[in-house]
Amino acid sequence: MTEAKKNRVTISDIAREAGVSVPTVSKVLNGRPEVAAHTRERVEKLITRYNYSRRASHGSGRAGLIDLVFHTLDNEWVLEIVRGVESVTHDAGVGMVVSAVHDGRKTERAWLDNLTSRRSDGIILAVTELGPRHAEQLHGLGVPVIIIDSLGQPDARVASVGATNWSGARAAVEHLLELGHRRIGFIGGPPQLQCSVARLDGYRSALMAAEIGVDDALVADGDFTHDRGERAAEELLALPDPPTAIFAANDQQALGAYRAAERRGRRLPDDLSVVGFDNLPMAQWISPALTTVNQPVATMAAEAARMVLRHSETGRFDTHRVELATDLVVRGSTAGPRS
């Protein structure tokens, strides 16, 4: 590794080279005990080799630490969030603790105990829901809380960062309409999520503006996972009058639609066009490359980190809601329908 690369090595780079997860490196950096001795030694050697350290903050009264919390750590969306937060925290000399909150009172209680036991400049929640009970408990810690892509309207004490989901979805469907598609399927996200509702509304708005009725048979429920995207696409393609295009509410479900199409002998984009939402790195490497709505996930995460650091300086948020623009990235997975 070159000297220039050493100077900008990230926690993700160390995790990749050590063959461990980002949370494991985070635990080593923060002196957490629950890491095997041989794993800790391997990570610490890389930390020393690349001179990766949490630089001290200067005169700000900061704790020098931000908590980043997920429901799960097993998808590319998580990596983009981590990358965005770290782009800010590393430059600011601030550390990051990455953790996952699994379902169940016991694990939630342990997570809250961990937060209470250490000082933190703020908490960034990349989770789907923050209920009143959790909001109250987090508020009691006396640190700012920011939620990314929140469910509904967050608690008034919680700031949020999101994207223009409605207009992004409408742009995706308008693209398919301009190509000549009229039977356009939709695979949604979890129905309780604000972003899912906005993307469904954008889909419907585009169809209505084109004076095409919304066929409920073409709208399938989803959960943002690859497996559900595959099953939903199977259901849509099995209809007596199947769609010629599918708009999936995230990239993972779009990839599930790829697999369903392959199983049914449908070639993309000759027999079926597919559009996703997120523009995760994998979207440009699959074949055909995925047309998708670019949601600036890493930028959203970076803005959340900046909001935490500004709050640690001023004691307040400049705004409780930040919404970043989306744009459509057209690649090889869309074309006009066969006549």
N, C-alpha and C positions, 0 to 999 in steps of 0.2 A: 504494500500500500504506500503511495507517495506521501511526502510530508504534507502537501496541501490537503490530501484526503484525510490524513490523521487529524488535522485541525478542525475538520467539519464532520467527523464521524458521529453517527447518531446512535441512540439506544437500540434502534431497529437493526443497524449494522452489526452491533455487538451481539445481539440476540441471534441473528442469522449465522454469524461465524461460530458462535458457541453451541449452536444447535439447540437452543432453548427458546422459550417464549419471551416476549417483551415484558410481561409481568414479572417473570423470574429475574431478569436483569434489574428491573425496578426494585424488587425486594432486596437484592444484593446491594444496590446503591444506597438504599435507605436502612441497611443494617437489620433487616427483618430476619428472624431466626428460622423460618420454615423453608429453608433451602438445603438440600443435601450437601455435605461437606465437599465432595468431589466436584459437584456442579458449581458451588460457590467459588472454589479455587480456580476452575476453568474461566469463569466469568471475570473474576478479579484480575487474572493475568491479562485478559484482553483490555479491561478498563485501564490497567497500568500501562500496557503497551501503547494504547492509543491516547493516553493522557486525557481520558474522558472523566470529567469531574463536574460536580455542581459548584459553580463559582459563587462566591459570596456576594450577596446583594449589598448595595451601598446606601446606608443611611436612610432607608425607606421604612424601617420598622416591619418589613416583610418577614414572614416565616421562611421564605425561600422554597416553598413547596406547594404544588397544586395537585389535587386529587382528580383523577379521570376515571369515571365509573361507567361500565357497560353491563348489559344483561348477559352477553355472551362474547367470546373472544375469537370466534372461529370463522370470520369472513373478511373480505377485502374492505368492506365499509369501515370496519374497526381499524384496520391498518391506516386508512386514509385519515381517520380522526386522530390517531396517535401521531401520524406524521405532521398534521397541521398544528396540533398543540405543541409538539416538541420544537417546531420551527420558531416558535415564540419563546418558549421557556428556556431553551438552551442559550439563545442569544441574550436573554435577560438574566442568566445566571441563576435560574430557578429550577428545582427538581420537579419530577412528576412521579406520582404513584398511580399505577394502572391496576384496577381491580374489577371483578365481575360480581354482580349480585344475582345469585340464583334464587329461584322460587323457594319459599319456605320461611317461616318465622325465625327459625334457628339461624339460618345463614344471613338473613337480613339483620338480626340482632348482632351477630358477630361483626358484620360489616360496619354497623353504626358504632359498635364499641371500638373498633380500630380507628375510625374517624375521630372519635372523642379522645382517644389516648394520645393523639399527636396534634401538633399545631399545623394549620394549613392556611394558605392565603385564600383558598376558595375551592369550590367543588364544581366540576363540569360533568353533567349527567348526559351521557349518550344513551339514554334509555327511552322506552316508549311511554312510560307513565310515571308520574310523581303524584301519588295520592295524598290526601290531606294529612294522614298520619305521618308519612315520611316528610312532607313539607314542614310540619310542625317540629319534628325532631331535628331536621337539618337546620331550621331557623334557630333552634336553641343552641346550636354550636357557635353562633355569632360570626359566621363567615359567609361571603356571597355565594349564591348557588345559581348556576346557569344551566339550562337544559337545551340540548340540540335536537331540532326536529321534534318538538314536543307533541304530546297528546292533548288535543283541545286547547283551552286557554290555561296556561300555567297559573299557579298560585301567584297572587299579586306581588309577593316578596321574592319571586323567582324570575330572573331575566331569561330570555330565550333568543336563540339564533336559528333562523330557518332560511328557506329559499322560496322563490316564486313558483310554487307547485302548480297552481291553477294555470298560469300562462304557459308554463313549460309543457304541461300535458296538452293544452290546446294546440300549441305549436306542433307537437308530435302528430296529432290527429290531422291537423291541417295539411301537413306534409303528405300523409297517406291519401288524403282526399285529392290533393293536387296531382298525385300520381294516377288517379282514376279509381281508387278503391271506394267501394260503397258498403261492403260487408266487412266491418272492422270490429274485431273482437277486443275485449278489454279484460285483463287480469289485474284485479285490484290488490291493495294491501289490506292489512288488518283494519276492519271497518271502524274501529274506535279511534284510529289515529287521524289527527288533523291533516297530515300530508296525504293520507289515503283518500280522505273525503275530497280534498282540493283537487287531486289528480282525476278522480272520477268526475267531478263537476266540470273540469276542463275538457275531458273527453266528451261529455254530454253537450257542453256549450258549442264545441266545434261542429258536432253533428247537426245540432239544431240550427246553427248559423248557415249551414249548407243545405238546410231544409230537408234533412234526412232524419227520419224518426229514430229514436233510441230503441233498439230491440233488446229487451231484457234477457233474451236467450243468449245474446252475445256478451253479456257481462258476467264474469266469473269471479267469485271471491278468492282472495289470495292471502298469504301470510308473509310475503317477502322472502320465501325460501325457494331454492332450486327445485326441490321435490314437488312443492305445491304448484309451482309454475308449470312443471311437466304435466301433472295431473289435470290442471285446469285447461291447458292447451289440448290435451287429449279429448277432454269433454267438448271443447269448442269445435275441434276438427271432426268429431263424430256426429255433429249435427247434420240433419238432412240437407240443409243449405249452409255449409260451413263458411267461415270468414275467409277472405283472401288476404287479410292482414291481421296481425295481432299487436296491440299496444300493451306491453306489460309495465306495471307500475314501478318496477325496479329491474336492474340488470340481471340479478340472479334468477328471477322468474322468466326473463327473456331467454336466458340460457336453457332453462327447463323447456321452454317452447321449442328451441332448436332440437332438443332430443326427441320431443314428441313428434315433430315434423319428420325427422329422420326415420323414426319407427314406422310412420305411415307412408313413407316413400315420397314425401313432399320436399322438393328442392328449394333452397333459399337462394335468391329471392324469386326464382322463376315461378314456383307454385305457391309460395307464401312469403309475404313480407313481415318482418318483425322489428319492432322498435322497443327500446328499453328506457330506463330512467335512472340516472346517477352518473354515467360515464366513468365507471371504475376502470382502472388500468387494463383489466382483462378484456374490456370491450373491443379494444383495437387489435388484440392478438388472436381472437378466435376467427374461424373461417365459416362464412364471410364475416368480416368485421361488422360489429353491431352499430346500427344507427340508433342513437340514444340522446336523451336530454341531459346535457351537462349540468349537473348540480355540483357547485363548487364545494365539495365535502371538506377537503383539507382547508380551504379558505374559511369556511364556516367555523371549523374547529379553531383555527388560528385567531379568528375574531373573538371567539369565546374566551380564549386564553388572554387576549389583550384586555377584554372587559374585566376579567378577574384582577389583572395587574393594575389597571387604572383604579379599580375599586379599592385595592389595598393602599393606594396613594391618597385617594380623595375621600374614601368612606361612602361612596355612592356610585350608582350607575348613571351614565349620561343618558341612556335610554334603556327601557326594559325589553325592547323588541328590535332586533336587527333582521332584515330580510334581504338576501342577496339574489341577484338576477340569475336566471337560467338561460341556456341557449341550446338550440338543436344542433347536434353534430351528425351530419349525413355520411353514412359509410355504405358498405356493400350489401347490407341485409334488406334493403328496400328497393323495389322497382315497381313499375306499373303491372296491374293484373293481366293475366292472359285473357285475350278476347274470346 
